[in-house]
């Protein structure tokens, strides 16, 4: 009887220690994070209609006329295609590129996404989903320039070795095709979608300069300090 009593006390103590250990460890997703929104203030510029008549296959790809994407403003002033990233504060840290490739698609004779962000030395898969032939031509200032023809369905892989924000991309066959590729030496970057939101996950604790870049509206910077396990918000507002 006494032996059973001692065994019960040991079992209770073990369960209690396990529970306390879980509580002190904190939640699994306790890494610092920085979220926010990018908005446009004022009267949003109207997108322009793109004349694709020189290539009937491009026209055929659209049920309604295609429009420009250099300034895309959504509901409540949400600003899309803004690159938000850590521009200072990481020191000498180094980061391996992800195994998952970044994908830059040519669809409807436009670049999808219009603005792509990726890491240096990450594989870039360029996809031609159109029935026509494209020519993809990035014009970097800090990386190797390349200019390649890509028929429909033919795979194309490239990399960028160095950080550069942002590389303009054009198609020499279809002059209206314009896009950008932003290349980073770290993983702390995000491109806003139609709701204007961004999320920089798993930042190490520290003080950082955060930069927001937009192809027509320029750049903005803000300073932020993030502690261990802290979640903060930071917003940007652009004007014409």
N, C-alpha and C positions, 0 to 999 in steps of 0.2 A: 504493500500500500504506500509506504513511505517512498519507495523507489519510483512508483508511478507519479507521485506528487512532484518529485524533483524533475522527472522527465517533462512534466507539464510546464513547470516553471522555465526550464531551458527553452522549450518550444516557444512560449510566449515572449521570452527575451529576444529570441532570434527574429521573430516576426517584427517586434518593435524596432530592433536595430535596422532591419531591412527598410521599414517604412520611413524611419528617420533619415536613412541614407538617400532614399529617393527624394525626400523633401529638400534636403540640403543640396542635392545635385542641381535642382532647378529644372525648368522645362528644357526639352531637347533642342528647341529652336531659339535659345537665349543669346545667340550671336547678335552683335549690334546691327541695326538696319536703318536705312534712311529712305523714306518715301516722300512723295510730294506730287504737285501738279504744276503744269506749265500752261499759262493762259495768255490769250491775246486781248488787249484792252483797246476799245474803240470800234470803229466800223471795219469789219473784216473785208479784205479785198476779195472780189469775185474771181473765181478761177476762169481762165480763158479756154475757149474751145480749141482743140488741137486739130489741125488740118492734116489728115493722114491719106489724102486722096492719091498721093504718088504711089501708094502700094495698096491695091484692092484687098489683099489678104489681111492687111492691118485694119481696114475699114470693116471687113467682114467679121472680125473678132469682137466687135462692139455692137450691142443692140441699141445703145444710145451714144451720142458723140462723146469721145474721151475729152477730159479736161486736164489742165496743168495741176501739178501737185507741189509747187514751190512754197506756197503758204496755204495750209489746210487747217481751217478753223471749224470746230465742231460745236456741239451744244454747250451753252454757257461759256463760250469763249475758249474752250479747250483747244490747245494748239498741238497738232500732230507733227511727227517727223523732227522733233527736237532731240539732239543728242545731249544727255546729261551724264557727267562723268567726274571722277576724281582727277583733278589736274595737279594737285600737290598734296603732300602729306604722307605718302607711302614710303618715303626714304629709299633705301637700297634694296627693298624687298624684290624678289623675283618670282615669277609665276609661270607655270607650264601652260601652254595652250591647250584648250579642250580637245578631246579626241573627236567629238562631234563636229562635222563640218558646218560652216556657215553657208547659206544658200542664197544666191542672187538670181532671181528668175526673170526672164524676158517673157512677158505674157500680155497679149493685147497690144504688142509693140510699145510697152512701157516697162520700166524696171519695178519689180516687186521684191522686197519693199523699195520704196523710193529712196530711203536712207537706210543703209545697212551698217551695223556695228559688229566688229569682230576683234579677236586678239591677233597680235603679230604671230606669224608662223602657224596659225590655224588654217586648216585646209578650206579653200573656198570652192564650192561647187557652183559653177555657172550653168544655168539651165535655160534652154530655148524651148518653150512650150508652144511657140507659134509655128504656123505652117510655112512661114517665110524664113529667109536666111538673115541673120543679124551679124553685126560686127561690133564686138565689145572692146572699148578703148579707154581704160583708165589713164589719167594724166597726173601722176603723183609728182610731188616735189622732193620727197624723201625716200622713195622706193623705186624699184625698177619699173619702167614703163613697158606696157605690152599692148598689142593691138592684134586681135585674132578674129577671124571669121568663124561663125558657128551656124551651120545648117540645123534644121529642126531635128531634135532627138540625139544629136551628137554630144557626148559628155565633154566638159571642159573643166579642168582643175588648175588652180593657181594658189599662190600664197603671197603675203606681203611680209617682209622681214622686219620692218621698223614701224614704230608708232607714227601716225599721221592723221590729223583731223582737219579737214576731211578731203578725201580724194574725189575729184569730179570724174564722172564716167559718162561717156557718150557712145552713140552708135553712128559710125560713119555712113551707114546705109540709110538710116532713118534719122534725120537731123533733129527732130523734136525729142528724141529719147535722151533724157538727162536724169542722172541719179548721183548718189554719193556713197562712198564707203569710208567709214571711220575706223581706224586701226589703233588698238591700244596695247600697251605692254602689260596690262593688268586686267582683271575681270570685272572691275567696278565701273560699269557703264550701263546705260539703258537708253532706248529710243522710245519717245512717247508715241502712243497710238491715238486713236480718235478721241479718247476721253482725256488726253493730256497728261496721263499719269506716268510716273517712273518709280522704280524700286531698285535701290542699290543694296543687295543682300550681303550678309556676313562680313561687313567691314570690320577690320581690327579696331580696337579702341584707339582713339587719337584725334588730332585736330587736322581738318582737311579744308582745302579749297575745292569747292564744287563749281563746275562750269557747265553752263547750258549754251549749246551752239545751234543756231538756226540759219539755213543757207542764205536767206534774204534779210533777216532781221538782226544778224550779228550774234554777239556773245554777251553773256552776263556771268558774274561770279559772286559767290557767297562763301563765307567761312562758317564752319560748324565743328563743334567738339562733341564726340560721341564716346560715352563710357561703356564699360563692359556690360553686355546684356541690355543696353539701352536702345530704344526705338524712338527715332525722331522724325519730324516732318519738316520739309523745306519747299517753299513754293517760288516760282519765277513768273514774272509778268512782262511780256513784250508789247511794244507799241510800234505802229507803222512809222 
